[in-house]
Amino acid sequence: MNGKLLGAMLIVLACGGFGFSLAAAHRREESALAQLIRGLDFMACELQYRLTPLPELCRQTSEELTGPVGQVFAALAERLQSQSQPEAGKCMAEALAAQPELPNQAKRIMGELGQTLGRFDLPGQLQGLDGARQSCRACLEALSRNREGRLRSYQTLGLCAGAALAILFL
């Protein structure tokens, strides 16, 4: 009897943990997108008023940010400085590949941003930054809609699924 009870508790805990990990992933995605918007705003200001070279711009942006987004910009600055690839887009792809913790939507937007960085004149780069910012805001708005209810549902469904499985196995 004790073995069955222990097994049931472990099932509930495992399923509940999965629900809570989904909620945590959702929060990480929101945080990464907010950090990316902040970084894009900083980059646009720096480009517009100082015409900062791209490797230095990425380094400065990484110093303004925290977490995986800041680490991607730091890695990008390093790759651009060492000229590991002939194009900024390929350097961005390398930097993104080196950062597996970055959530998928932020990774996709940063990959698209890498295709415009360093390729166009100032208005073109500012337009690319603005497009990435708009994509971030749209994704962040979609994630924020019914956020509390969605996160509570992930957690509740995880616990309920665990309880249902435990009942079935007992």
DSSP file (Angstrom, degrees, kcal/mol; ACC not computed):
  #  RESIDUE AA STRUCTURE BP1 BP2  ACC     N-H-->O    O-->H-N    N-H-->O    O-->H-N    TCO  KAPPA ALPHA  PHI   PSI    X-CA   Y-CA   Z-CA
    1    1 A M     >        0   0    0      0, 0.0     4,-2.1     0, 0.0     5,-0.2   0.000 360.0 360.0 360.0 -40.2    0.0    0.0    0.0
    2    2 A N  H  >  +     0   0    0      1,-0.2     4,-2.5     2,-0.2     5,-0.2   0.869 360.0  54.3 -64.7 -35.6    2.8    2.5    0.8
    3    3 A G  H  > S+     0   0    0      2,-0.2     4,-2.4     1,-0.2    -1,-0.2   0.900 108.9  48.0 -64.4 -40.7    4.4    1.8   -2.6
    4    4 A K  H  > S+     0   0    0      2,-0.2     4,-2.5     1,-0.2    -2,-0.2   0.910 112.6  48.4 -66.0 -41.9    1.1    2.7   -4.4
    5    5 A L  H  X S+     0   0    0     -4,-2.1     4,-2.4     2,-0.2    -2,-0.2   0.913 112.2  48.5 -65.5 -42.4    0.7    5.8   -2.4
    6    6 A L  H  X S+     0   0    0     -4,-2.5     4,-2.3     2,-0.2    -1,-0.2   0.916 112.0  49.8 -62.6 -43.1    4.2    6.9   -3.0
    7    7 A G  H  X S+     0   0    0     -4,-2.4     4,-2.1     2,-0.2    -2,-0.2   0.899 110.0  50.8 -61.4 -41.8    3.8    6.2   -6.7
    8    8 A A  H  X S+     0   0    0     -4,-2.5     4,-2.3     1,-0.2    -2,-0.2   0.909 110.5  48.9 -63.9 -42.4    0.6    8.2   -6.8
    9    9 A M  H  X S+     0   0    0     -4,-2.4     4,-2.6     1,-0.2    -1,-0.2   0.900 110.4  51.0 -64.6 -39.5    2.2   11.2   -5.1
   10   10 A L  H  X S+     0   0    0     -4,-2.3     4,-2.6     2,-0.2    -1,-0.2   0.881 109.3  50.8 -65.5 -37.5    5.1   11.1   -7.5
   11   11 A I  H  X S+     0   0    0     -4,-2.1     4,-2.6     2,-0.2     5,-0.3   0.933 111.9  46.7 -64.6 -45.6    2.7   11.0  -10.5
   12   12 A V  H  X S+     0   0    0     -4,-2.3     4,-2.6     1,-0.2   150,-0.2   0.921 114.4  47.9 -62.6 -43.7    0.9   14.1   -9.1
   13   13 A L  H  X S+     0   0    0     -4,-2.6     4,-2.6     2,-0.2    -2,-0.2   0.902 112.2  49.2 -64.1 -41.2    4.1   15.9   -8.4
   14   14 A A  H  X S+     0   0    0     -4,-2.6     4,-1.9     2,-0.2    -2,-0.2   0.936 115.1  42.6 -65.9 -46.1    5.6   15.1  -11.9
   15   15 A C  H  X S+     0   0    0     -4,-2.6     4,-2.0     2,-0.2    -2,-0.2   0.905 115.3  49.9 -67.7 -39.8    2.5   16.2  -13.8
   16   16 A G  H  X S+     0   0    0     -4,-2.6     4,-2.5    -5,-0.3   143,-0.2   0.903 108.8  53.3 -62.9 -40.5    2.1   19.3  -11.5
   17   17 A G  H  X S+     0   0    0     -4,-2.6     4,-2.2     1,-0.2    -1,-0.2   0.871 106.4  52.9 -61.3 -37.3    5.8   20.1  -12.2
   18   18 A F  H  X S+     0   0    0     -4,-1.9     4,-2.0     2,-0.2    -1,-0.2   0.923 109.4  48.4 -64.3 -43.5    5.2   19.9  -15.9
   19   19 A G  H  X S+     0   0    0     -4,-2.0     4,-1.8     1,-0.2    -2,-0.2   0.908 113.0  47.7 -61.9 -42.3    2.3   22.4  -15.6
   20   20 A F  H  X S+     0   0    0     -4,-2.5     4,-2.1     1,-0.2    -1,-0.2   0.843 109.2  53.8 -69.0 -32.2    4.5   24.8  -13.5
   21   21 A S  H  X S+     0   0    0     -4,-2.2     4,-2.3     2,-0.2    -1,-0.2   0.863 106.1  52.9 -70.6 -33.4    7.3   24.4  -16.0
   22   22 A L  H  X S+     0   0    0     -4,-2.0     4,-2.0     2,-0.2    -2,-0.2   0.915 109.9  48.6 -63.0 -42.0    5.0   25.5  -18.8
   23   23 A A  H  X S+     0   0    0     -4,-1.8     4,-2.0     1,-0.2    -2,-0.2   0.901 111.3  49.7 -64.6 -40.1    4.0   28.6  -16.8
   24   24 A A  H  X S+     0   0    0     -4,-2.1     4,-2.4     2,-0.2    -2,-0.2   0.889 108.9  52.1 -66.3 -38.6    7.7   29.3  -16.1
   25   25 A A  H  X S+     0   0    0     -4,-2.3     4,-2.2     2,-0.2    -1,-0.2   0.893 108.0  52.4 -64.1 -38.6    8.5   29.0  -19.8
   26   26 A H  H  X S+     0   0    0     -4,-2.0     4,-2.1     2,-0.2    -2,-0.2   0.917 110.1  47.9 -61.9 -43.8    5.7   31.4  -20.6
   27   27 A R  H  X S+     0   0    0     -4,-2.0     4,-2.4     1,-0.2    -2,-0.2   0.892 110.3  52.0 -65.2 -39.4    7.1   33.9  -18.2
   28   28 A R  H  X S+     0   0    0     -4,-2.4     4,-2.7     2,-0.2    -1,-0.2   0.895 108.3  51.9 -63.4 -39.7   10.6   33.5  -19.6
   29   29 A E  H  X S+     0   0    0     -4,-2.2     4,-2.3     2,-0.2    -2,-0.2   0.930 110.9  47.1 -62.0 -46.1    9.3   34.2  -23.1
   30   30 A E  H  X S+     0   0    0     -4,-2.1     4,-2.3     1,-0.2    -2,-0.2   0.918 113.0  49.1 -61.5 -43.3    7.6   37.4  -21.9
   31   31 A S  H  X S+     0   0    0     -4,-2.4     4,-2.4     1,-0.2    -2,-0.2   0.913 110.7  49.7 -63.9 -43.6   10.8   38.5  -20.2
   32   32 A A  H  X S+     0   0    0     -4,-2.7     4,-2.4     1,-0.2    -1,-0.2   0.902 111.5  48.7 -63.9 -40.7   13.0   37.8  -23.2
   33   33 A L  H  X S+     0   0    0     -4,-2.3     4,-2.3     2,-0.2    -1,-0.2   0.892 111.3  49.7 -66.9 -38.8   10.6   39.7  -25.5
   34   34 A A  H  X S+     0   0    0     -4,-2.3     4,-2.1     2,-0.2    -2,-0.2   0.908 112.0  48.4 -65.5 -40.5   10.5   42.7  -23.1
   35   35 A Q  H  X S+     0   0    0     -4,-2.4     4,-2.5     2,-0.2    -2,-0.2   0.901 110.6  51.8 -64.1 -40.6   14.3   42.7  -22.9
   36   36 A L  H  X S+     0   0    0     -4,-2.4     4,-2.7     2,-0.2    -2,-0.2   0.903 108.0  51.0 -64.6 -41.1   14.6   42.5  -26.7
   37   37 A I  H  X S+     0   0    0     -4,-2.3     4,-2.4     2,-0.2    -1,-0.2   0.926 110.8  49.7 -60.7 -43.8   12.2   45.5  -27.1
   38   38 A R  H  X S+     0   0    0     -4,-2.1     4,-2.1     1,-0.2    -2,-0.2   0.912 112.2  47.7 -61.0 -42.7   14.4   47.4  -24.6
   39   39 A G  H  X S+     0   0    0     -4,-2.5     4,-2.6     2,-0.2    -2,-0.2   0.893 110.6  50.9 -65.7 -40.5   17.5   46.5  -26.6
   40   40 A L  H  X S+     0   0    0     -4,-2.7     4,-2.5     2,-0.2    -2,-0.2   0.893 109.5  50.8 -65.4 -39.8   16.0   47.4  -29.9
   41   41 A D  H  X S+     0   0    0     -4,-2.4     4,-2.2    -5,-0.2    -1,-0.2   0.929 111.6  48.1 -61.3 -44.8   15.0   50.8  -28.5
   42   42 A F  H  X S+     0   0    0     -4,-2.1     4,-2.6     1,-0.2    -2,-0.2   0.922 111.8  49.3 -61.3 -45.4   18.5   51.4  -27.3
   43   43 A M  H  X S+     0   0    0     -4,-2.6     4,-2.8     1,-0.2     5,-0.3   0.907 109.7  51.4 -62.5 -42.5   20.0   50.3  -30.6
   44   44 A A  H  X S+     0   0    0     -4,-2.5     4,-2.6     2,-0.2    -1,-0.2   0.918 111.9  46.8 -62.4 -43.0   17.7   52.6  -32.6
   45   45 A C  H  X S+     0   0    0     -4,-2.2     4,-2.3     2,-0.2     5,-0.4   0.935 113.4  48.3 -64.0 -45.8   18.7   55.6  -30.4
   46   46 A E  H  X>S+     0   0    0     -4,-2.6     4,-2.3     1,-0.2     5,-1.0   0.918 115.2  44.5 -61.6 -44.6   22.4   54.9  -30.6
   47   47 A L  H  X5S+     0   0    0     -4,-2.8     4,-0.8     3,-0.2    -1,-0.2   0.922 114.6  49.1 -65.6 -43.2   22.3   54.5  -34.4
   48   48 A Q  H  <5S+     0   0    0     -4,-2.6    -2,-0.2    -5,-0.3    -1,-0.2   0.873 125.3  24.2 -67.3 -37.6   20.1   57.5  -34.9
   49   49 A Y  H  <5S+     0   0    0     -4,-2.3    -2,-0.2    -5,-0.2    -1,-0.2   0.703 136.5  22.3-106.3 -21.4   22.1   59.9  -32.8
   50   50 A R  H  <5S-     0   0    0     -4,-2.3    -3,-0.2    -5,-0.4    -2,-0.1   0.567  81.4-136.8-121.0 -13.8   25.7   58.5  -32.7
   51   51 A L     << -     0   0    0     -5,-1.0    -4,-0.2    -4,-0.8    -3,-0.1   0.919  33.3-165.8  52.4  47.1   26.0   56.3  -35.7
   52   52 A T        -     0   0    0     -6,-0.7    -1,-0.2    -9,-0.1    -2,-0.1  -0.394  24.2-105.9 -64.5 133.9   27.8   53.7  -33.5
   53   53 A P     >  -     0   0    0      0, 0.0     4,-2.8     0, 0.0     5,-0.2  -0.284  33.9-110.1 -59.7 150.6   29.6   50.9  -35.5
   54   54 A L  H  > S+     0   0    0      1,-0.2     4,-2.6     2,-0.2     5,-0.2   0.869 113.3  48.8 -57.8 -47.8   27.7   47.6  -35.4
   55   55 A P  H  > S+     0   0    0      0, 0.0     4,-1.9     0, 0.0    -1,-0.2   0.924 116.8  43.8 -60.2 -41.0   30.2   45.6  -33.2
   56   56 A E  H  > S+     0   0    0      2,-0.2     4,-2.7     1,-0.2    -2,-0.2   0.879 111.6  54.4 -69.3 -37.6   30.3   48.4  -30.7
   57   57 A L  H  X S+     0   0    0     -4,-2.8     4,-2.3     1,-0.2    -1,-0.2   0.916 109.9  46.5 -61.2 -44.5   26.5   48.9  -30.8
   58   58 A C  H  X S+     0   0    0     -4,-2.6     4,-2.3     2,-0.2    -1,-0.2   0.885 112.0  51.0 -66.7 -38.6   26.0   45.2  -30.1
   59   59 A R  H  X S+     0   0    0     -4,-1.9     4,-1.4    -5,-0.2    -2,-0.2   0.935 112.0  46.4 -64.1 -45.8   28.5   45.3  -27.2
   60   60 A Q  H  X S+     0   0    0     -4,-2.7     4,-1.0     1,-0.2    -2,-0.2   0.890 111.5  52.2 -63.5 -39.1   26.8   48.4  -25.7
   61   61 A T  H >X S+     0   0    0     -4,-2.3     4,-1.0     1,-0.2     3,-0.6   0.905 106.0  53.9 -63.8 -40.9   23.4   46.8  -26.1
   62   62 A S  H 3< S+     0   0    0     -4,-2.3     3,-0.3     1,-0.2    -1,-0.2   0.832 105.8  53.9 -63.6 -30.6   24.5   43.6  -24.3
   63   63 A E  H 3< S+     0   0    0     -4,-1.4    -1,-0.2     1,-0.2    -2,-0.2   0.748 107.2  51.6 -74.2 -22.9   25.7   45.8  -21.4
   64   64 A E  H << S+     0   0    0     -4,-1.0    -1,-0.2    -3,-0.6     2,-0.2   0.673 108.3  60.9 -83.5 -18.2   22.2   47.3  -21.2
   65   65 A L     <  -     0   0    0     -4,-1.0     2,-0.3    -3,-0.3   -29,-0.0  -0.625  64.7-150.1-112.4 165.3   20.4   44.0  -21.1
   66   66 A T     >  +     0   0    0     -2,-0.2     4,-0.9     4,-0.0     3,-0.5  -0.806  54.6  20.4-123.8 169.0   20.3   40.9  -18.8
   67   67 A G  H  > S-     0   0    0     -2,-0.3     4,-1.8     1,-0.2     3,-0.2  -0.179 113.8 -28.5  73.8-162.6   19.6   37.2  -19.4
   68   68 A P  H  > S+     0   0    0      0, 0.0     4,-2.1     0, 0.0    -1,-0.2   0.801 133.3  58.2 -63.4 -31.2   19.9   35.3  -22.7
   69   69 A V  H  > S+     0   0    0     -3,-0.5     4,-2.0     2,-0.2    -2,-0.2   0.937 108.3  45.8 -65.5 -45.2   19.1   38.3  -24.9
   70   70 A G  H  X S+     0   0    0     -4,-0.9     4,-2.0     1,-0.2    -1,-0.2   0.874 111.3  53.5 -62.6 -37.5   22.0   40.2  -23.5
   71   71 A Q  H  X S+     0   0    0     -4,-1.8     4,-2.5     2,-0.2    -1,-0.2   0.860 106.3  52.4 -67.0 -35.7   24.2   37.2  -23.9
   72   72 A V  H  X S+     0   0    0     -4,-2.1     4,-2.6     2,-0.2    -1,-0.2   0.927 110.1  47.9 -65.1 -43.9   23.2   36.9  -27.6
   73   73 A F  H  X S+     0   0    0     -4,-2.0     4,-2.4     2,-0.2    -2,-0.2   0.873 111.4  51.0 -65.6 -35.2   24.1   40.5  -28.2
   74   74 A A  H  X S+     0   0    0     -4,-2.0     4,-2.1     2,-0.2    -2,-0.2   0.925 112.3  46.3 -65.3 -44.1   27.5   40.0  -26.4
   75   75 A A  H  X S+     0   0    0     -4,-2.5     4,-2.3     2,-0.2    -2,-0.2   0.877 112.1  51.7 -65.6 -37.2   28.2   36.9  -28.5
   76   76 A L  H  X S+     0   0    0     -4,-2.6     4,-2.8     2,-0.2     5,-0.2   0.920 108.6  50.5 -64.6 -43.9   27.2   38.8  -31.7
   77   77 A A  H  X S+     0   0    0     -4,-2.4     4,-2.5     1,-0.2    -2,-0.2   0.911 111.2  49.4 -60.2 -41.9   29.5   41.7  -30.8
   78   78 A E  H  X S+     0   0    0     -4,-2.1     4,-2.2     2,-0.2    -1,-0.2   0.916 112.9  45.9 -63.8 -43.8   32.4   39.2  -30.3
   79   79 A R  H  X>S+     0   0    0     -4,-2.3     5,-1.9     2,-0.2     4,-0.8   0.881 113.7  48.7 -68.7 -37.9   31.7   37.5  -33.6
   80   80 A L  H  <5S+     0   0    0     -4,-2.8     3,-0.2     2,-0.2    -2,-0.2   0.902 111.7  50.2 -67.0 -40.1   31.4   40.7  -35.5
   81   81 A Q  H  <5S+     0   0    0     -4,-2.5    -2,-0.2     1,-0.2    -1,-0.2   0.905 116.1  40.6 -64.5 -42.1   34.6   42.1  -34.0
   82   82 A S  H  <5S-     0   0    0     -4,-2.2    -1,-0.2    -5,-0.2    -2,-0.2   0.562 104.3-133.3 -83.5  -7.2   36.5   38.9  -34.9
   83   83 A Q  T  <5 +     0   0    0     -4,-0.8    -3,-0.2    -3,-0.2    -4,-0.1   0.925  43.1 163.9  54.1  50.2   34.8   38.8  -38.3
   84   84 A S      < +     0   0    0     -5,-1.9    -4,-0.1    -6,-0.1    -1,-0.1   0.772  68.3  27.2 -67.8 -26.0   34.1   35.1  -37.9
   85   85 A Q  S    S-     0   0    0     -6,-0.4     6,-0.1     2,-0.1    -1,-0.1  -0.950  79.3-126.1-133.0 153.8   31.5   35.3  -40.7
   86   86 A P  S    S+     0   0    0      0, 0.0     2,-0.3     0, 0.0    -1,-0.1   0.717  92.7  49.4 -74.1 -18.7   31.4   37.7  -43.7
   87   87 A E  S  > S-     0   0    0      1,-0.1     4,-1.7    -3,-0.0     3,-0.2  -0.906  75.6-131.9-124.2 149.7   27.8   38.8  -42.9
   88   88 A A  H  > S+     0   0    0     -2,-0.3     4,-2.5    29,-0.3     5,-0.2   0.834 107.4  60.8 -64.8 -32.9   26.0   40.0  -39.7
   89   89 A G  H  > S+     0   0    0      2,-0.2     4,-2.0     1,-0.2    -1,-0.2   0.890 105.9  45.7 -62.6 -39.9   23.2   37.5  -40.4
   90   90 A K  H  > S+     0   0    0     -3,-0.2     4,-2.0     2,-0.2    -1,-0.2   0.864 111.6  52.0 -72.0 -35.5   25.5   34.5  -40.2
   91   91 A C  H  X S+     0   0    0     -4,-1.7     4,-2.4     2,-0.2    -2,-0.2   0.902 109.8  50.1 -63.7 -40.3   27.2   36.0  -37.1
   92   92 A M  H  X S+     0   0    0     -4,-2.5     4,-2.7     2,-0.2     5,-0.2   0.904 107.8  53.1 -64.8 -41.1   23.7   36.3  -35.5
   93   93 A A  H  X S+     0   0    0     -4,-2.0     4,-2.1     1,-0.2    -1,-0.2   0.906 110.6  47.4 -61.1 -41.0   22.9   32.7  -36.4
   94   94 A E  H  X S+     0   0    0     -4,-2.0     4,-1.5     2,-0.2    -2,-0.2   0.921 112.4  49.4 -64.2 -43.9   26.1   31.5  -34.7
   95   95 A A  H  < S+     0   0    0     -4,-2.4    -2,-0.2     1,-0.2    -1,-0.2   0.887 112.1  48.3 -64.0 -39.1   25.3   33.7  -31.6
   96   96 A L  H >< S+     0   0    0     -4,-2.7     3,-1.4     1,-0.2    -1,-0.2   0.880 108.3  54.0 -68.9 -37.6   21.7   32.3  -31.5
   97   97 A A  H 3< S+     0   0    0     -4,-2.1    -1,-0.2     1,-0.3    -2,-0.2   0.814 104.8  55.6 -65.4 -29.0   22.9   28.7  -31.8
   98   98 A A  T 3< S+     0   0    0     -4,-1.5    -1,-0.3     1,-0.2    -2,-0.2   0.484 101.3  63.1 -81.1  -2.3   25.2   29.3  -28.8
   99   99 A Q    X   +     0   0    0     -3,-1.4     3,-1.2    -4,-0.2    -1,-0.2  -0.699  54.7 165.5-125.2  79.0   22.3   30.4  -26.6
  100  100 A P  T 3  S+     0   0    0      0, 0.0    -1,-0.1     0, 0.0    -2,-0.1   0.695  70.6  67.5 -70.6 -17.2   19.9   27.5  -26.2
  101  101 A E  T 3  S+     0   0    0      2,-0.1     3,-0.1   -33,-0.0    -2,-0.0   0.645  72.9 108.8 -76.6 -12.8   18.0   29.1  -23.3
  102  102 A L  S <  S-     0   0    0     -3,-1.2   -73,-0.1    -6,-0.2     5,-0.0  -0.469  78.3-113.7 -67.9 126.9   16.6   31.8  -25.5
  103  103 A P     >  -     0   0    0      0, 0.0     4,-2.3     0, 0.0     5,-0.2  -0.188  25.6-111.0 -61.0 155.5   12.9   31.3  -26.0
  104  104 A N  H  > S+     0   0    0      1,-0.2     4,-2.5     2,-0.2     5,-0.2   0.862 111.6  49.0 -60.6 -44.6   11.7   30.5  -29.6
  105  105 A Q  H  > S+     0   0    0      1,-0.2     4,-2.3     2,-0.2    -1,-0.2   0.914 113.6  46.9 -66.9 -40.3    9.8   33.7  -30.5
  106  106 A A  H  > S+     0   0    0      1,-0.2     4,-2.5     2,-0.2    -1,-0.2   0.892 112.1  52.0 -65.3 -38.4   12.7   35.9  -29.3
  107  107 A K  H  X S+     0   0    0     -4,-2.3     4,-2.1     2,-0.2    -2,-0.2   0.909 109.7  48.8 -63.5 -42.4   15.1   33.7  -31.3
  108  108 A R  H  X S+     0   0    0     -4,-2.5     4,-2.0     2,-0.2    -2,-0.2   0.927 112.9  46.7 -63.5 -45.4   13.0   34.0  -34.4
  109  109 A I  H  X S+     0   0    0     -4,-2.3     4,-2.3     1,-0.2    -2,-0.2   0.902 112.5  49.7 -65.7 -40.9   12.8   37.7  -34.2
  110  110 A M  H  X S+     0   0    0     -4,-2.5     4,-2.1     2,-0.2    -1,-0.2   0.859 108.3  54.1 -67.5 -33.7   16.5   38.1  -33.5
  111  111 A G  H  X S+     0   0    0     -4,-2.1     4,-0.7     2,-0.2    -1,-0.2   0.907 110.1  46.4 -63.8 -41.7   17.3   35.9  -36.5
  112  112 A E  H >< S+     0   0    0     -4,-2.0     3,-0.7     1,-0.2     4,-0.5   0.885 110.1  54.2 -66.4 -38.4   15.2   38.1  -38.7
  113  113 A L  H >X S+     0   0    0     -4,-2.3     4,-1.8     1,-0.2     3,-1.6   0.886 100.5  60.8 -61.9 -39.0   16.9   41.2  -37.2
  114  114 A G  H 3< S+     0   0    0     -4,-2.1    -1,-0.2     1,-0.3    -2,-0.2   0.775  96.3  61.4 -59.9 -26.5   20.3   39.7  -38.1
  115  115 A Q  T << S+     0   0    0     -4,-0.7    -1,-0.3    -3,-0.7    -2,-0.2   0.703 111.5  37.2 -74.3 -18.9   19.3   39.7  -41.7
  116  116 A T  T X> S+     0   0    0     -3,-1.6     3,-1.5    -4,-0.5     4,-0.8   0.689  89.9 104.5-104.5 -22.3   19.0   43.5  -41.7
  117  117 A L  T 3< S-     0   0    0     -4,-1.8   -29,-0.3     1,-0.3   -28,-0.2  -0.384  97.4  -2.0 -64.1 130.7   21.8   44.5  -39.4
  118  118 A G  T 34 S+     0   0    0      2,-0.1    -1,-0.3    -2,-0.1    -2,-0.1   0.446 112.0  91.6  74.4   0.2   24.8   46.0  -41.3
  119  119 A R  T <4 S+     0   0    0     -3,-1.5     2,-0.2     2,-0.1    -2,-0.1   0.751  82.4  40.9 -96.5 -27.2   23.3   45.5  -44.7
  120  120 A F  S  < S-     0   0    0     -4,-0.8    -2,-0.1     1,-0.2    -4,-0.0  -0.630  86.2 -91.9-120.1 172.8   21.5   48.8  -45.3
  121  121 A D     >  -     0   0    0     -2,-0.2     4,-2.5     1,-0.0     5,-0.2  -0.118  60.1 -79.5 -72.5-179.0   22.0   52.5  -44.7
  122  122 A L  H  > S+     0   0    0      1,-0.2     4,-2.7     2,-0.2     5,-0.2   0.907 130.5  47.3 -55.2 -50.8   20.9   54.2  -41.6
  123  123 A P  H  > S+     0   0    0      0, 0.0     4,-2.1     0, 0.0    -1,-0.2   0.893 113.2  50.5 -61.0 -35.9   17.2   54.5  -42.6
  124  124 A G  H  > S+     0   0    0      2,-0.2     4,-2.1     1,-0.2    -2,-0.2   0.899 111.7  46.6 -66.4 -40.6   17.1   50.9  -43.7
  125  125 A Q  H  X S+     0   0    0     -4,-2.5     4,-2.5     2,-0.2    -1,-0.2   0.900 112.0  50.6 -68.6 -39.9   18.6   49.7  -40.4
  126  126 A L  H  X S+     0   0    0     -4,-2.7     4,-2.3    -5,-0.2    -2,-0.2   0.885 110.2  50.6 -64.0 -36.7   16.2   51.8  -38.4
  127  127 A Q  H  X S+     0   0    0     -4,-2.1     4,-2.4    -5,-0.2    -2,-0.2   0.897 109.7  50.4 -66.6 -39.7   13.4   50.4  -40.4
  128  128 A G  H  X S+     0   0    0     -4,-2.1     4,-2.2     2,-0.2    -2,-0.2   0.903 111.2  48.3 -63.3 -41.9   14.7   46.9  -39.6
  129  129 A L  H  X S+     0   0    0     -4,-2.5     4,-2.3     2,-0.2    -2,-0.2   0.896 111.7  50.1 -64.1 -40.4   14.9   47.7  -35.9
  130  130 A D  H  X S+     0   0    0     -4,-2.3     4,-2.5     2,-0.2    -2,-0.2   0.893 109.4  51.0 -66.5 -39.4   11.4   49.1  -36.0
  131  131 A G  H  X S+     0   0    0     -4,-2.4     4,-2.1     2,-0.2    -2,-0.2   0.914 111.5  47.3 -63.3 -42.6   10.0   46.0  -37.7
  132  132 A A  H  X S+     0   0    0     -4,-2.2     4,-2.4     2,-0.2    -2,-0.2   0.897 111.3  52.0 -64.9 -39.6   11.6   43.7  -35.1
  133  133 A R  H  X S+     0   0    0     -4,-2.3     4,-2.6     1,-0.2    -2,-0.2   0.911 109.2  49.5 -63.1 -42.5   10.3   45.9  -32.4
  134  134 A Q  H  X S+     0   0    0     -4,-2.5     4,-2.3     2,-0.2    -1,-0.2   0.894 110.3  50.6 -64.9 -39.3    6.7   45.7  -33.8
  135  135 A S  H  X S+     0   0    0     -4,-2.1     4,-2.4     2,-0.2    -2,-0.2   0.916 111.1  49.3 -62.9 -42.3    7.0   41.9  -34.0
  136  136 A C  H  X S+     0   0    0     -4,-2.4     4,-2.9     1,-0.2     5,-0.2   0.929 110.9  48.9 -61.7 -45.7    8.2   41.8  -30.4
  137  137 A R  H  X S+     0   0    0     -4,-2.6     4,-2.5     1,-0.2    -1,-0.2   0.898 110.8  50.3 -63.7 -39.7    5.3   44.0  -29.3
  138  138 A A  H  X S+     0   0    0     -4,-2.3     4,-2.1     2,-0.2    -1,-0.2   0.925 114.0  44.8 -64.6 -43.6    2.8   41.8  -31.2
  139  139 A C  H  X S+     0   0    0     -4,-2.4     4,-2.3     2,-0.2    -2,-0.2   0.914 114.1  49.4 -65.3 -42.6    4.1   38.6  -29.6
  140  140 A L  H  X S+     0   0    0     -4,-2.9     4,-2.1     1,-0.2    -2,-0.2   0.885 110.4  50.5 -65.2 -38.7    4.3   40.2  -26.2
  141  141 A E  H  X S+     0   0    0     -4,-2.5     4,-1.5    -5,-0.2    -1,-0.2   0.905 110.3  50.0 -65.3 -41.0    0.7   41.4  -26.5
  142  142 A A  H  < S+     0   0    0     -4,-2.1    -2,-0.2     1,-0.2    -1,-0.2   0.892 113.0  46.4 -64.6 -39.1   -0.5   38.0  -27.6
  143  143 A L  H  < S+     0   0    0     -4,-2.3    -1,-0.2     1,-0.2    -2,-0.2   0.840 111.4  52.3 -70.5 -32.6    1.3   36.4  -24.6
  144  144 A S  H >< S+     0   0    0     -4,-2.1     3,-1.9    -5,-0.2     4,-0.3   0.745  82.9 103.5 -77.2 -23.9    0.0   39.0  -22.2
  145  145 A R  T 3< S-     0   0    0     -4,-1.5     5,-0.1     1,-0.3    -4,-0.0  -0.435 106.4 -10.5 -63.2 125.5   -3.6   38.5  -23.2
  146  146 A N  T 3> S+     0   0    0     -2,-0.2     4,-2.5     1,-0.1    -1,-0.3   0.818  90.8 156.0  54.0  34.8   -5.4   36.5  -20.5
  147  147 A R  H <>  +     0   0    0     -3,-1.9     4,-2.8     1,-0.2     5,-0.3   0.929  65.2  46.7 -57.6 -52.8   -1.9   35.8  -19.0
  148  148 A E  H  > S+     0   0    0     -4,-0.3     4,-2.4     1,-0.2    -1,-0.2   0.909 114.8  46.9 -61.7 -43.3   -3.0   35.1  -15.4
  149  149 A G  H  > S+     0   0    0      2,-0.2     4,-2.2     1,-0.2    -1,-0.2   0.904 113.0  49.3 -64.3 -41.0   -5.8   32.8  -16.5
  150  150 A R  H  X S+     0   0    0     -4,-2.5     4,-2.4     2,-0.2    -2,-0.2   0.926 112.6  46.4 -65.2 -45.5   -3.6   30.9  -18.9
  151  151 A L  H  X S+     0   0    0     -4,-2.8     4,-2.1     1,-0.2    -2,-0.2   0.913 113.1  49.3 -65.5 -41.5   -0.8   30.4  -16.3
  152  152 A R  H  X S+     0   0    0     -4,-2.4     4,-2.8    -5,-0.3    -1,-0.2   0.889 110.2  52.4 -63.4 -37.9   -3.2   29.3  -13.7
  153  153 A S  H  X S+     0   0    0     -4,-2.2     4,-3.2     2,-0.2     5,-0.3   0.914 107.0  51.9 -65.1 -42.9   -4.7   26.9  -16.2
  154  154 A Y  H  X S+     0   0    0     -4,-2.4     4,-1.9     1,-0.2    -2,-0.2   0.940 114.7  42.7 -56.9 -47.0   -1.3   25.4  -17.0
  155  155 A Q  H  X S+     0   0    0     -4,-2.1     4,-2.1     2,-0.2    -2,-0.2   0.922 116.9  45.9 -67.9 -44.7   -0.6   24.8  -13.3
  156  156 A T  H  X S+     0   0    0     -4,-2.8     4,-2.9     1,-0.2     5,-0.2   0.919 112.2  50.4 -65.9 -44.2   -4.1   23.5  -12.5
  157  157 A L  H  X S+     0   0    0     -4,-3.2     4,-2.8    -5,-0.2     5,-0.2   0.889 109.1  52.7 -63.3 -37.9   -4.3   21.2  -15.5
  158  158 A G  H  X S+     0   0    0     -4,-1.9     4,-1.9    -5,-0.3    -1,-0.2   0.939 113.4  42.7 -61.6 -46.5   -0.9   19.7  -14.6
  159  159 A L  H  X S+     0   0    0     -4,-2.1     4,-2.4  -143,-0.2    -2,-0.2   0.904 115.9  48.6 -66.6 -41.3   -2.0   18.9  -11.1
  160  160 A C  H  X S+     0   0    0     -4,-2.9     4,-2.7     2,-0.2    -2,-0.2   0.895 110.1  51.0 -67.0 -40.0   -5.4   17.6  -12.2
  161  161 A A  H  X S+     0   0    0     -4,-2.8     4,-2.5    -5,-0.2    -1,-0.2   0.911 111.2  49.3 -63.6 -40.7   -3.9   15.4  -14.9
  162  162 A G  H  X S+     0   0    0     -4,-1.9     4,-2.4    -5,-0.2    -2,-0.2   0.917 111.7  48.2 -63.0 -43.0   -1.5   14.0  -12.2
  163  163 A A  H  X S+     0   0    0     -4,-2.4     4,-2.4     2,-0.2    -2,-0.2   0.908 111.2  50.7 -64.5 -41.3   -4.4   13.4   -9.9
  164  164 A A  H  X S+     0   0    0     -4,-2.7     4,-2.3     2,-0.2    -2,-0.2   0.918 111.9  47.1 -62.9 -43.4   -6.4   11.7  -12.6
  165  165 A L  H  X S+     0   0    0     -4,-2.5     4,-2.2     1,-0.2    -2,-0.2   0.908 111.2  51.7 -65.0 -40.5   -3.5    9.4  -13.5
  166  166 A A  H  X S+     0   0    0     -4,-2.4     4,-1.5     1,-0.2    -2,-0.2   0.905 110.2  49.0 -62.2 -41.0   -2.9    8.6   -9.9
  167  167 A I  H  < S+     0   0    0     -4,-2.4    -1,-0.2     1,-0.2    -2,-0.2   0.905 110.7  50.7 -64.9 -41.0   -6.6    7.6   -9.5
  168  168 A L  H  < S+     0   0    0     -4,-2.3    -2,-0.2     1,-0.2    -1,-0.2   0.886 112.2  46.5 -63.5 -38.0   -6.5    5.5  -12.6
  169  169 A F  H  <        0   0    0     -4,-2.2    -1,-0.2     1,-0.2    -2,-0.2   0.721 360.0 360.0 -80.0 -20.8   -3.4    3.6  -11.3
  170  170 A L     <        0   0    0     -4,-1.5    -1,-0.2    -5,-0.2    -2,-0.2   0.471 360.0 360.0 -83.9 360.0   -4.8    3.1   -7.8
